[in-house]
Amino acid sequence: MQQTKNDKKIVLCVSGGIAVYKACELVRLLRKSNYLVKVVMTKNAMEFVTPTTFEVLSNNEVFTSVFPADKRKDTYHIELARWADLILVAPATANTIGKIANGIADDILTTTLIGTKAPVIVAPAMNDFMYENQALQTNLEKLKSFGYGIIPPGFGDLACGVHSVGRLAEPEQIFQEVENFFTESQSLQGKKILITAGPTKEPIDPVRFISNPSSGKMGYAIAEKAIEMGAEVTLVSGEVFISPPPKAKLIKVKTAQAMFEATMQNYENCEVAIFTAAVGDYTPKNPAKEKLKKSSDSFSLELTKTKDIAFEAGKLKGKRIHIGFAVETENELENAKTKLQKKNFDFVVLNNPKEKGAAFQGDTNKVTLVFSNKTESLPLMSKKELARKILQRIKN
């Protein structure tokens, strides 16, 4: 069921800086548009604005401690973490950003964040020297790698008397980012998306196999983001060591043949197919039924070609959208364009694992999107952010 603003729930986490006063106006704007808002405040935030102000503006209880003295002891941080459709940290001080980035959970704000599965948007606010500090910038990059959204601070008069970067984005801008987030979260509503992910394993004997170092992180990131955007996702996955999105229909496979069969069995009902899996091109022709013994200095292994899943699906494409992935180490663009045509893709996501940050098993990637009439190079980014950009291209 599609959410309305009356049941979209936002936890606003307020940390201690002079910009706390802007958070009051932000709550007013959110409530005016009928968002449900609960406010979490750090001890330092209460030095600038009292919890009573936020209680009146939000029409909800304000949370200021993991163990409030005037209430029974309970897991309030977990309740908040599960309640939220979106967590917004505004203003986010350098101290709070550092804690979140490094997994420190020592107050109601940080324990709520470390316990949530909800999307998080962070709006930094601080002195310009603090904002430009390398440690702070490194921490912001870590938050981006977690999939957090960042609303950059503005340029203007700061509390310390200088005119520079660091002031909290205006409440109207933050409010618009919230509106954009929820609009995007419904942009693939009801779309049926089929995703292949991870490696395949082609058995040589009962204990040995041919495979590759694919982690499945890219495919799983796309599945997770697609679900956030409202899609119904079927995930056909080789053996990986990461947890699938809870709402995905997960089909586990091992071999290229098993992945082919599972993909084709679920292909008819999909509207979008995204082929991220690193499927083995060849498989042993006659796998041994028992473990092979080391009996000579060398031996030959006859291989046969596996079925090309994307190619076979491309024959049945019709009006569906097909996205392919190409891992290339030479003649990258030429090979990607060949794959685009041969397999009937709408576009190909091309990367070279030799490039820094684009290797297998990492959390980042640097890619070029290859279309029939253009290419689009993207900078190094987290796989979660790349998933978002790929799905935006599908939406458009």
Secondary structure as the mmCIF struct_conf table of DSSP 4:
data_model
#
loop_
_struct_conf.conf_type_id
_struct_conf.id
_struct_conf.beg_label_comp_id
_struct_conf.beg_label_asym_id
_struct_conf.beg_label_seq_id
_struct_conf.end_label_comp_id
_struct_conf.end_label_asym_id
_struct_conf.end_label_seq_id
HELX_RH_3T_P HELX_RH_3T_P1 LYS A 5 ASP A 7
STRN STRN1 LYS A 9 VAL A 14
BEND BEND1 GLY A 16 GLY A 17
TURN_TY1_P TURN_TY1_P1 ILE A 18 ALA A 19
HELX_RH_AL_P HELX_RH_AL_P1 VAL A 20 LYS A 32
TURN_TY1_P TURN_TY1_P2 SER A 33 ASN A 34
STRN STRN2 LEU A 36 MET A 41
TURN_TY1_P TURN_TY1_P3 LYS A 43 ASN A 44
HELX_RH_3T_P HELX_RH_3T_P2 ALA A 45 GLU A 47
TURN_TY1_P TURN_TY1_P4 PHE A 48 PHE A 48
BEND BEND2 VAL A 49 VAL A 49
HELX_RH_AL_P HELX_RH_AL_P2 PRO A 51 SER A 58
TURN_TY1_P TURN_TY1_P5 ASN A 59 ASN A 59
BEND BEND3 ASN A 60 ASN A 60
STRN STRN3 VAL A 62 PHE A 63
BEND BEND4 VAL A 66 PHE A 67
TURN_TY1_P TURN_TY1_P6 ALA A 69 ASP A 70
BEND BEND5 LYS A 71 LYS A 71
HELX_RH_AL_P HELX_RH_AL_P3 TYR A 76 TRP A 83
BEND BEND6 ASP A 85 ASP A 85
STRN STRN4 LEU A 86 ALA A 92
HELX_RH_AL_P HELX_RH_AL_P4 ALA A 94 ALA A 101
TURN_TY1_P TURN_TY1_P7 ASN A 102 GLY A 103
BEND BEND7 ASP A 107 ASP A 107
HELX_RH_AL_P HELX_RH_AL_P5 ILE A 108 ILE A 114
TURN_TY1_P TURN_TY1_P8 GLY A 115 GLY A 115
BEND BEND8 ALA A 118 ALA A 118
STRN STRN5 VAL A 120 PRO A 124
HELX_RH_AL_P HELX_RH_AL_P6 ASP A 128 GLU A 132
HELX_RH_AL_P HELX_RH_AL_P7 GLN A 134 SER A 145
TURN_TY1_P TURN_TY1_P9 PHE A 146 GLY A 147
STRN STRN6 GLY A 149 ILE A 150
STRN STRN7 GLY A 154 ASP A 157
TURN_TY1_P TURN_TY1_P10 ALA A 159 CYS A 160
BEND BEND9 GLY A 161 GLY A 161
STRN STRN8 HIS A 163 ARG A 167
HELX_LH_PP_P HELX_LH_PP_P1 LEU A 168 GLU A 170
HELX_RH_AL_P HELX_RH_AL_P8 PRO A 171 GLU A 184
TURN_TY1_P TURN_TY1_P11 SER A 185 GLY A 190
STRN STRN9 LYS A 192 ALA A 197
BEND BEND10 GLY A 198 GLY A 198
STRN STRN10 PRO A 199 PRO A 199
STRN STRN11 GLU A 202 ASP A 205
TURN_TY1_P TURN_TY1_P12 PRO A 206 VAL A 207
STRN STRN12 ARG A 208 ILE A 210
BEND BEND11 GLY A 216 GLY A 216
HELX_RH_AL_P HELX_RH_AL_P9 LYS A 217 GLU A 228
TURN_TY1_P TURN_TY1_P13 MET A 229 GLY A 230
STRN STRN13 GLU A 232 SER A 237
BEND BEND12 GLU A 239 GLU A 239
BEND BEND13 PHE A 241 ILE A 242
HELX_LH_PP_P HELX_LH_PP_P2 SER A 243 PRO A 245
TURN_TY1_P TURN_TY1_P14 PRO A 246 LYS A 247
BEND BEND14 ALA A 248 ALA A 248
STRN STRN14 LYS A 249 LYS A 252
BEND BEND15 THR A 255 THR A 255
HELX_RH_AL_P HELX_RH_AL_P10 ALA A 256 GLN A 265
TURN_TY1_P TURN_TY1_P15 ASN A 266 ASN A 269
BEND BEND16 GLU A 271 GLU A 271
STRN STRN15 VAL A 272 PHE A 275
STRN STRN16 ALA A 278 ALA A 278
BEND BEND17 ASP A 281 ASP A 281
STRN STRN17 TYR A 282 PRO A 284
BEND BEND18 LYS A 285 ASN A 286
BEND BEND19 LYS A 289 GLU A 290
HELX_LH_PP_P HELX_LH_PP_P3 LYS A 291 LYS A 293
BEND BEND20 SER A 296 ASP A 297
STRN STRN18 LEU A 303 LYS A 305
HELX_LH_PP_P HELX_LH_PP_P4 THR A 306 LYS A 307
HELX_RH_AL_P HELX_RH_AL_P11 ILE A 309 GLY A 314
TURN_TY1_P TURN_TY1_P16 LYS A 315 LEU A 316
TURN_TY1_P TURN_TY1_P17 GLY A 318 LYS A 319
STRN STRN19 ILE A 321 VAL A 327
BEND BEND21 THR A 329 ASN A 331
HELX_RH_AL_P HELX_RH_AL_P12 GLU A 332 LYS A 342
TURN_TY1_P TURN_TY1_P18 LYS A 343 ASN A 344
BEND BEND22 ASP A 346 ASP A 346
STRN STRN20 PHE A 347 ASN A 351
TURN_TY1_P TURN_TY1_P19 PRO A 353 LYS A 354
BEND BEND23 GLU A 355 GLU A 355
TURN_TY1_P TURN_TY1_P20 LYS A 356 GLY A 357
BEND BEND24 ALA A 359 ALA A 359
TURN_TY1_P TURN_TY1_P21 PHE A 360 GLN A 361
BEND BEND25 ASP A 363 ASP A 363
STRN STRN21 THR A 364 ASN A 365
STRN STRN22 THR A 368 VAL A 370
BEND BEND26 SER A 372 ASN A 373
STRN STRN23 THR A 375 SER A 377
BEND BEND27 LEU A 380 LEU A 380
STRN STRN24 MET A 381 SER A 382
HELX_RH_AL_P HELX_RH_AL_P13 LYS A 383 LYS A 395
#
